[in-house]
Each structure stands twice: as C-alpha cells, then as structure tokens.
Amino acid sequence: MNKLLIILLLFSVFADVYAAEANKEIEHLLGFVEDSGCTFERNGSTYDSREARSHIQRKYDYIKKRVKTAEDFIRYAATESSMSGRKYHATCEGRTITSEEWLTTELKRYRQQNP
C-alpha cells in the first residue's frame, strides 16, 4: 500500500512540473505572437499582432481543459478557424507562412534555449 501511495505522489509531482512547463511555453508563445509585429490572416481578414494574441488567448481560455502541451495549444487554439476550418497565416517581414509552422518553429527555438 505504501509503495502505491509513493508512486501516486511521485506521479502527481511530475504531472504538476510538466503542466507548469507547458504553461510557461504557452505564455511564451502568446507573448511571441503579440510582440512579433506580424500581420495575421484569419478567415480572409487581417489583424495586427495584438489582436491576434487576443483572439488566440480567447480560444485558449475556452479550450484550456483539453490542452496538455504547447503542441496542443498550437493545434487547438492557434492553427485554424474552429468555424470555417481555414488555416491561420502570419506575415512577417514580407514572408507568409501558416501559424502552425511559425509557432512550432518558435517553440523548438524556445526549447533549445530553455532546456
């Protein structure tokens, strides 16, 4: 019985650490969007980086219970319109890419700098 309790306690501690790290990565990505100065295209309309962060934040707040990792955050809140299914795009310095590619690249860079 004691071994089971210890295992459950350790699992709980690791789960909390893992969740805290995911939250830190998500907050970084939200800040990255806002500070980017890029233009975002969503459902045929363009938005500045502050508006994009606000929209993504609202989506994230709505689906937060489903999000366990930064990859989930990108997939569920920052990749495409929930209503139309159309992909989001970011235009930075004249280059347009999907928000999924852009944020995944930034997440990899962030993880390399913050192991």
C-alpha positions as CSV (number, residue, x, y, z in Angstrom):
1,M,0.0,0.0,0.0
2,N,2.8,2.4,0.9
3,K,4.5,1.8,-2.4
4,L,1.4,2.6,-4.3
5,L,1.0,5.8,-2.3
6,I,4.6,6.8,-3.1
7,I,4.1,6.1,-6.8
8,L,0.9,8.2,-6.9
9,L,2.6,11.0,-5.1
10,L,5.6,11.0,-7.5
11,F,3.3,10.9,-10.4
12,S,1.4,13.9,-9.1
13,V,4.6,15.9,-8.6
14,F,5.8,15.1,-12.1
15,A,2.4,15.9,-13.6
16,D,2.5,19.3,-11.8
17,V,6.0,20.0,-13.1
18,Y,5.0,19.0,-16.6
19,A,1.9,21.2,-16.6
20,A,3.9,24.2,-15.2
21,E,6.4,23.8,-18.1
22,A,3.6,23.6,-20.7
23,N,2.0,26.7,-19.2
24,K,5.3,28.6,-19.4
25,E,5.8,27.6,-23.0
26,I,2.2,28.6,-23.9
27,E,2.7,32.0,-22.2
28,H,5.9,32.5,-24.2
29,L,4.1,31.7,-27.4
30,L,1.3,34.2,-26.6
31,G,3.9,36.9,-25.9
32,F,5.8,36.0,-29.0
33,V,2.6,36.5,-31.1
34,E,1.9,39.8,-29.5
35,D,5.4,41.1,-29.7
36,S,6.1,39.9,-33.2
37,G,4.7,42.9,-35.1
38,C,3.5,40.4,-37.7
39,T,0.2,40.6,-39.6
40,F,-2.2,37.7,-39.1
41,E,-4.8,36.5,-41.6
42,R,-7.9,34.7,-40.2
43,N,-10.9,33.9,-42.4
44,G,-9.8,36.3,-45.1
45,S,-9.3,39.3,-42.8
46,T,-6.0,40.6,-41.4
47,Y,-5.2,41.6,-37.8
48,D,-2.3,43.1,-36.0
49,S,-0.2,41.0,-33.6
50,R,-2.1,42.4,-30.5
51,E,-5.5,41.4,-32.0
52,A,-4.1,38.0,-33.0
53,R,-2.9,37.4,-29.4
54,S,-6.2,38.4,-28.0
55,H,-8.1,36.1,-30.4
56,I,-5.8,33.1,-29.7
57,Q,-6.0,33.8,-25.9
58,R,-9.8,33.7,-26.0
59,K,-9.7,30.4,-27.9
60,Y,-7.2,29.0,-25.5
61,D,-9.3,30.1,-22.5
62,Y,-12.3,28.3,-24.0
63,I,-10.5,25.0,-24.7
64,K,-7.9,25.1,-21.9
65,K,-9.1,21.8,-20.3
66,R,-8.1,19.9,-23.5
67,V,-4.6,21.5,-23.7
68,K,-1.9,19.4,-22.0
69,T,1.1,20.6,-24.0
70,A,2.3,23.6,-26.0
71,E,1.7,21.5,-29.1
72,D,-1.9,21.0,-28.1
73,F,-2.1,24.8,-27.7
74,I,-0.8,25.4,-31.2
75,R,-3.1,22.7,-32.7
76,Y,-6.3,23.7,-30.9
77,A,-6.0,27.4,-30.4
78,A,-3.6,28.8,-33.0
79,T,-3.7,26.8,-36.2
80,E,-7.1,27.3,-37.9
81,S,-10.6,28.7,-37.5
82,S,-12.9,26.5,-35.5
83,M,-15.8,27.7,-37.6
84,S,-14.5,27.6,-41.1
85,G,-11.6,25.3,-40.8
86,R,-9.4,27.8,-42.7
87,K,-5.7,27.9,-41.7
88,Y,-4.3,31.0,-39.9
89,H,-1.3,32.7,-41.5
90,A,1.3,35.0,-40.3
91,T,3.1,37.5,-42.5
92,C,6.4,38.7,-41.0
93,E,8.9,40.8,-43.0
94,G,7.1,40.0,-46.3
95,R,7.1,36.2,-45.8
96,T,3.8,34.4,-45.2
97,I,3.6,31.0,-43.5
98,T,1.0,29.1,-41.6
99,S,0.7,30.0,-37.9
100,E,1.2,26.3,-37.1
101,E,4.7,26.3,-38.9
102,W,5.6,29.7,-37.4
103,L,4.7,28.8,-33.8
104,T,6.1,25.3,-34.0
105,T,9.4,26.8,-35.1
106,E,9.4,29.3,-32.3
107,L,8.5,26.6,-29.8
108,K,11.6,24.5,-30.9
109,R,13.8,27.6,-30.7
110,Y,12.5,28.3,-27.2
111,R,13.1,24.8,-26.0
112,Q,16.6,24.8,-27.3
113,Q,17.3,28.0,-25.4
114,N,15.5,26.8,-22.3
115,P,16.3,23.1,-21.8
